[in-house]
Amino acid sequence: MSARARNAKKASASDYIGAAAKPPALRRFARAVDLGLAPREYAALKRLTSSEKIQAFLNAIPINHEIGGETVLSVREVLRQRRAHCIEGAMVAAAALWVNGDPPLVMHLDCDDSDYPHVVALFRRAGAWGAISKTNGAPLRYRDPIYRTLRELALSYFHEYSNRRGHKTLRSYSVPFDMRRLDRELWVTATKSCWETHDRLVELRHFPLISKRQERLLAKRDAFERKASKLVEYPRPDPAGD
């Protein structure tokens, strides 16, 4: 996610009261008209009939290096531009889940100011939580649906969630957010960056994963781990060219 998220304000109690209001009765399966997508765009999501297929689809899209500046691309723009970073991938995953009968839930993972937050799409199978995640490295990807609580799921990202100096930076996770609460123009069909949606997720109520005392006891990742963490699927293009 972009640097903008690191400086966003935290939610107040009054903010959360509005965000937590029970949504109206909503359609289980999103139709093309519900999303405002063209038939070809809708068909691309309709084919992603499982969490594994959604994750494979996101893995096949190159990472969005934001070469021209920070973005929060909508679902339509990701499908058109064929690039995505974490929140953009999470929105595509949420839309695909909704098209195929799962609620379009996402979760925001917040961190120390020295690192960048992350967003994942959530799904449940047999009463357990899993996550779909777009990332350029290996550690913060897909999570199988084996976690009893969202806290357990968030903690599964803790050890590998680190900055370039090897400090473990993950600090909190949000309440799940149902993307059906937002107008489709704010995340599905927008032609400009979806900063309003981004800010809505940042402002959700978050729960701490560790205490201040535990934070002081954290060990840095060693040199081998830091070296391994530099492996990426889509290297940043060389501006000088070949």
Steps between C-alpha positions, in 0.01 A plus 500: 500500500607858442679726746184707540356233732775549756386855570125446498307585815377230736128450549319655792216328683245704304660394171463134590137533605415610148718238335357219713136572423320190376474514120166451324404164350735446208511270202710186561615464140610819329370543147677702235244777547568505876868563436459721195737281299493415131429134408866425429612654831232311692588172327864535609385506864232235452765249391677533838279245673728421796737682731789313339401619151469858623847481655648351183343778296653766726839328496498511119445878496829694523550705813409867476829682566315834483762631255294807414389572857292346777177329395201313636370345180138387485398149401434620145838670473687194631327286238587757232856587602598151619692620804417515870644544847345382825184709542433486127531122502281474810223695328516274194490195728204642692309561177576148376387351829173695482433398140535137608284518813739593783479830687760750373693544825840665540730555799757776550830408668676797657864529594777712644567831323820354352302262278193484277150370592344208317147403396365148445167358387335262745302182448367223724482127444365251756493774762867598459655813349737524204643792303575596141793738465684683223866556578829501312684277748424154632420535875183713497298303248204261517387348828312170505164506681624344825492795742234505769509876549611807308765557766650159424494582131668838552768346723590258220650800322695627800847343478561577133343847511816707532673809368829514312699507823343176619272650766166320533243773442146357499300655786123467450214367289162649421145383529390333176345747258222406258570679172127496421473796739674716242361634177638299209640819349735529797676166443373307197455740209699811595735633234700702755680365807266378775644706786164526676482122523862484613431750778187316609705184560778686682243654732337171603524393862827310552601251768859477627694180439777563755553716807765771538693266730493223240611747236817571698575125511482442125812361334610627163494260208850370434713571193390184318132579555551857379676372189221253428237774543648693207379237252214643295287364218492820295821709523468875462576595138834657430429860394810494281362207303703211360 
